[in-house]
């Protein structure tokens, strides 16, 4: 990944038929520019028509804006078709009402964005900047925003500024039409949503937070590309058996937050798992995804192939119930020692990780545990589920447990689902058993899965209800 970031600006100067001017909102470019440059990145500018873009919302009392507006490059920006996307690790779309007219339908801007994204880069936008995302379709034909959580200038905020009938469309509504999950915050208050490598902010107050979240996303990509030791995953957690790698994802803003542990599936601490951690962090939690394979093969990331699956089963055989519980306690202790955590910790697990989360819930007293298609609970087929089936430990669960599974999950047939639900009921555990019609195993790892939206809604609600 390069250390260059591109900020894209509108070239549209007319505010509809009002006779008033518009352009890019200066603070939404200036403050990210400052965050990026102070972090050591080179920042370039691009505008739809090139040259000097029109500006709006200038605050001459803001020293950051003054420095930004003095940049020589602002007077002669290139067009998107004149920019080589391979030179950038991220692109950020600054807002301003002008973007609503010239961002969505510009093929060159869409192509530039698609290439940066498909090269593994970060795409970000703030306020009306997400209008650019309306026009971005990936190589497989799907909209970039489909199935992803986003923030943008809300319909309510547009009404509050009196421009609902002036703009060509309502941005938040259009993003929802494209399959995005729009996540609004209070009007004109900071709201930043990071969904993996997609970072969006709601309004001008969110601009700095968006830039900080971009840096966080780029740090994650650096770890993936090997510029930091892969087995460290950004952080190291002390355990009784030595250091354990872990992937840490934090909310964009300063503050004190509840914490969540995310347990990985049999393929290890992969990009899919990191994306889950990123998404939960975007909800307002400090998230740690431990590397439970650290004793046998630290830092391993297995491909979803027959060979990767076979190696995954070999690694599952190395896990012990004692070791998993020690690692999870160590993760809890790590989170508790941080200055940005409140002391409340929940757990989310996927597949194998769902089993690990269920096991941990029986011993560690989590207020909320979310198990996604967790298998091997009813038997003793793997070492973690022995000497007795993990399901037999159900009475130890003190908090709420949410179990989410598809009715077409080949790994956990109906009789096992029924046994799990019955055991939770008989033992008086506060729980939800959610069976998604038509969903297969591991659907959360499938980018085009139609079951994402309901699952994420349930995860977000469960965490908010029990960890707030």
Secondary structure, 3 states (H helix, E strand, C coil): CCCEEEEEECCCCECCCCCCECCEEHHHHHHHHHHHHHCCCEEEEEECCCECCCEECCCCCCHHHHHHHCCHHHHCEECHHHCCHHHCCEEEECCCCCHHHHCCCCHHHHHHHHHHHHCCCEEEEECCHHHHHHHCECCCCCECCCCCEECCCCHHHHHHCCCCCCCCCCHHHHHHHCCCEECCCCCCCCCEEEECCEEEECCHHHHHHHHHHHHHHHHHHHHHHCCCCHHHCEEEEEECCEEEEEEEECCCCCCCEEEEEEECCCCECCHHHHHHHHHHHHCCEEEEEECCCHHHHCCCECCCCHHHHHHHHHHHCCCCHHHHHHHHHHHHHHHHCCCCEEEEEEEEEECHHHHHHHHHHHHHCCCEEEEECCCCCCCCCCHHHCCCCHHHHHHHCCCEEEEEEECCCCCCCHHHHHHHHHHHHHCCCCEEEEEECCCCCCHHHCCCCCCHHHHHHHHHHHHHHHHC
